[in-house]
Amino acid sequence: MLTVQSQNVGEPFSPDDDIVTAKTIARDYQVYPFTVYKWVHRGIIPVFRINSRCLRFSRREVRAAIAKYRIREQGVSR
């Protein structure tokens, strides 16, 4: 049986959730995988630690976390 230890996760793990690797998250956001690991280290995105070397991510929870950090374009006042 696989035991999943979650870190920085607000909701319990859902078996129906799309669980992916750092490489997939990097591809989704057009960044390097190293950037994804930096986001984890800084606590920006939630992660599931399978073991010390294996991390997995919930696409739904990463999307929600990244949305908090998005810069929204504002109208320029002159």
FIPA-76503 format. One line per 5 residues: number of its first residue (from 1); for each residue x, y, z of N, C-alpha, C, CB. Coordinates in Angstrom, 3 decimals. Glycine has a CB too. Example, Ala and Ser with C-alpha at 12.3 -4.5 7.8 and 13.67 -1.06 7.14 Angstrom:
BEGIN
1 = 13.190:-5.690:7.800:12.300:-4.500:7.800:13.200:-3.300:7.800:11.308:-4.473:9.046  12.850:-2.250:7.080:13.670:-1.060:7.140:12.900:0.030:7.870:14.084:-0.598:5.725;
END
This chain:
BEGIN
1 = 0.839:-1.188:0.000:0.000:0.000:0.000:0.879:1.245:0.000:-0.952:0.002:1.217  0.527:2.214:-0.807:1.279:3.458:-0.941:0.804:4.466:0.096:1.131:4.037:-2.363  1.732:5.009:0.853:1.403:6.045:1.822:1.871:7.370:1.259:2.051:5.760:3.212  0.975:8.317:1.193:1.304:9.628:0.646:1.301:10.632:1.782:0.305:10.047:-0.472  2.409:11.315:1.959:2.517:12.340:2.984:2.395:13.692:2.309:3.854:12.222:3.772;
6 = 1.407:14.452:2.697:1.193:15.744:2.054:1.882:16.855:2.826:-0.300:16.038:1.928  2.242:17.903:2.114:2.888:19.066:2.702:2.272:20.296:2.072:4.436:19.037:2.497  1.898:21.279:2.882:1.307:22.523:2.392:0.010:22.282:1.625:2.299:23.255:1.505  -0.763:21.315:2.038:-1.994:20.998:1.331:-3.176:21.332:2.219:-2.028:19.513:0.906  -4.100:22.135:1.691:-5.247:22.552:2.465:-6.343:21.503:2.523:-5.791:23.811:1.905;
11 = -6.510:20.728:1.459:-7.573:19.738:1.396:-6.963:18.349:1.350:-8.482:19.978:0.173  -7.731:17.337:1.798:-7.216:15.971:1.724:-7.020:15.527:0.280:-8.160:15.010:2.440  -6.136:14.582:0.095:-5.864:14.023:-1.223:-7.109:13.331:-1.755:-4.678:13.037:-1.169  -7.434:13.591:-2.999:-8.588:12.962:-3.642:-8.092:11.989:-4.704:-9.536:14.031:-4.269  -8.546:10.745:-4.689:-8.110:9.778:-5.705:-8.471:10.197:-7.126:-8.714:8.428:-5.417;
16 = -9.471:11.055:-7.273:-9.874:11.511:-8.606:-9.032:12.676:-9.112:-11.328:11.914:-8.591  -8.173:13.205:-8.260:-7.366:14.360:-8.623:-6.286:13.956:-9.630:-6.729:14.991:-7.368  -5.895:14.890:-10.483:-4.849:14.654:-11.478:-3.503:14.873:-10.800:-5.017:15.595:-12.727  -2.798:13.791:-10.475:-1.516:13.851:-9.775:-0.408:13.705:-10.815:-1.410:12.735:-8.668  0.522:14.668:-10.819:1.550:14.718:-11.868:2.931:14.980:-11.265:1.211:15.811:-12.907;
21 = 3.943:14.921:-12.120:5.327:15.144:-11.711:5.706:16.624:-11.838:6.277:14.278:-12.554  6.877:16.959:-11.310:7.392:18.326:-11.425:7.615:18.694:-12.890:8.706:18.479:-10.631  8.043:17.731:-13.676:8.268:17.981:-15.101:6.963:18.397:-15.797:8.858:16.725:-15.778  5.864:17.759:-15.434:4.567:18.093:-16.021:4.116:19.487:-15.597:3.515:17.053:-15.620  4.293:19.808:-14.321:3.940:21.148:-13.829:4.787:22.192:-14.546:4.141:21.249:-12.286;
26 = 6.075:21.894:-14.716:6.968:22.821:-15.424:6.488:23.047:-16.854:8.413:22.284:-15.429  6.093:22.000:-17.511:5.581:22.116:-18.879:4.278:22.917:-18.907:5.358:20.717:-19.491  3.397:22.687:-17.926:2.128:23.421:-17.860:2.342:24.925:-17.735:1.297:22.926:-16.686  3.359:25.327:-16.966:3.587:26.753:-16.694:4.771:27.335:-17.468:3.811:26.959:-15.213  5.327:26.536:-18.381:6.429:26.961:-19.248:7.608:27.501:-18.447:5.947:28.020:-20.230;
31 = 8.012:26.715:-17.442:9.188:27.025:-16.630:10.051:25.770:-16.578:8.786:27.507:-15.181  11.260:25.909:-16.062:12.135:24.759:-15.876:11.694:23.971:-14.644:13.611:25.207:-15.739  11.916:22.647:-14.634:11.581:21.861:-13.440:12.251:22.404:-12.177:11.985:20.408:-13.645  13.450:22.949:-12.301:14.134:23.536:-11.147:13.285:24.639:-10.517:15.509:24.095:-11.563  12.576:25.402:-11.339:11.705:26.463:-10.837:10.574:25.869:-10.004:11.134:27.296:-12.002;
36 = 10.032:24.751:-10.440:8.972:24.076:-9.678:9.506:23.676:-8.303:8.444:22.824:-10.445  10.726:23.139:-8.255:11.322:22.756:-6.966:11.559:23.980:-6.083:12.648:22.005:-7.189  11.915:25.107:-6.677:12.065:26.342:-5.899:10.731:26.773:-5.313:12.645:27.465:-6.770  9.657:26.654:-6.095:8.323:27.006:-5.598:7.954:26.135:-4.399:7.267:26.851:-6.716  8.315:24.846:-4.464:8.041:23.929:-3.342:8.832:24.378:-2.121:8.404:22.452:-3.716;
41 = 10.121:24.639:-2.317:10.992:25.047:-1.211:10.493:26.333:-0.545:12.428:25.244:-1.714  9.965:27.249:-1.346:9.459:28.523:-0.822:8.039:28.416:-0.275:9.501:29.577:-1.907  7.413:27.260:-0.438:6.058:27.059:0.071:4.984:27.678:-0.799:5.950:27.616:1.446  5.307:27.957:-2.047:4.353:28.589:-2.961:3.321:27.581:-3.456:5.088:29.219:-4.153  3.766:26.352:-3.754:2.839:25.339:-4.249:2.852:24.120:-3.327:3.201:24.928:-5.695;
46 = 1.708:23.434:-3.229:1.630:22.229:-2.396:2.260:21.038:-3.105:0.170:21.914:-2.035  2.719:20.078:-2.316:3.406:18.906:-2.858:3.026:17.673:-2.045:4.944:19.112:-2.852  3.021:16.517:-2.712:2.883:15.226:-2.045:4.266:14.585:-2.083:1.778:14.306:-2.738  4.815:14.292:-0.916:6.118:13.631:-0.850:5.889:12.132:-0.732:6.970:14.166:0.350  6.216:11.411:-1.794:6.073:9.954:-1.790:7.200:9.355:-0.953:6.091:9.379:-3.248;
51 = 8.411:9.861:-1.162:9.567:9.557:-0.321:10.516:10.736:-0.456:10.264:8.190:-0.735  11.725:10.623:0.027:12.625:11.785:0.027:12.996:12.287:-1.369:13.882:11.441:0.769  12.900:11.425:-2.376:13.293:11.831:-3.726:12.132:11.892:-4.721:14.331:10.886:-4.244  10.952:11.511:-4.298:9.809:11.416:-5.208:8.707:12.380:-4.776:9.267:9.967:-5.255  8.467:13.393:-5.597:7.434:14.382:-5.321:6.348:14.287:-6.386:8.031:15.812:-5.270;
56 = 5.115:14.508:-5.972:3.999:14.561:-6.904:3.152:15.772:-6.564:3.154:13.256:-6.856  2.419:16.241:-7.554:1.659:17.479:-7.417:0.234:17.273:-7.885:2.318:18.615:-8.206  -0.697:17.914:-7.207:-2.086:17.942:-7.633:-2.239:19.138:-8.565:-3.075:18.027:-6.405  -2.617:18.880:-9.803:-2.777:19.993:-10.757:-3.787:21.009:-10.237:-3.224:19.466:-12.140  -4.876:20.536:-9.644:-5.922:21.422:-9.133:-5.372:22.330:-8.028:-7.114:20.597:-8.603;
61 = -4.611:21.754:-7.091:-4.088:22.553:-5.986:-2.962:23.484:-6.426:-3.596:21.644:-4.880  -2.150:23.055:-7.372:-1.099:23.930:-7.898:-1.736:25.104:-8.628:-0.147:23.151:-8.846  -2.754:24.828:-9.434:-3.452:25.897:-10.155:-4.009:26.934:-9.171:-4.596:25.308:-11.021  -4.622:26.467:-8.083:-5.183:27.387:-7.085:-4.085:28.192:-6.397:-5.995:26.611:-6.039  -2.954:27.544:-6.087:-1.851:28.238:-5.418:-1.213:29.277:-6.335:-0.794:27.233:-4.952;
66 = -1.001:28.926:-7.591:-0.388:29.845:-8.552:-1.302:31.044:-8.801:-0.085:29.117:-9.882  -2.603:30.816:-8.774:-3.561:31.912:-9.010:-3.391:33.030:-7.977:-5.009:31.378:-8.969  -2.966:32.685:-6.775:-2.743:33.694:-5.736:-1.572:34.610:-6.080:-2.492:33.017:-4.389  -0.637:34.102:-6.873:0.574:34.846:-7.197:0.562:35.491:-8.569:1.743:33.949:-7.099  -0.472:35.272:-9.335:-0.540:35.851:-10.681:-0.600:37.365:-10.594:-1.763:35.312:-11.452;
71 = 0.095:38.011:-11.490:0.060:39.466:-11.579:-1.001:39.816:-12.608:1.467:40.069:-11.965  -1.983:40.515:-12.173:-3.040:40.914:-13.090:-2.730:42.297:-13.642:-4.419:40.899:-12.388  -2.864:42.410:-14.959:-2.561:43.683:-15.612:-3.589:44.728:-15.198:-2.538:43.523:-17.153  -3.110:45.872:-14.830:-3.967:46.973:-14.412:-3.917:48.072:-15.469:-3.535:47.519:-13.021  -4.989:48.839:-15.584:-4.999:49.955:-16.506:-3.972:51.002:-16.069:-6.406:50.573:-16.594;
76 = -3.352:51.629:-17.015:-2.326:52.626:-16.721:-2.988:54.002:-16.666:-1.182:52.595:-17.789  -2.808:54.704:-15.559:-3.345:56.055:-15.420:-2.326:57.052:-15.933:-3.717:56.361:-13.948  -2.805:58.040:-16.649:-1.876:59.067:-17.151:-2.265:60.406:-16.648:-1.832:59.085:-18.665;
END
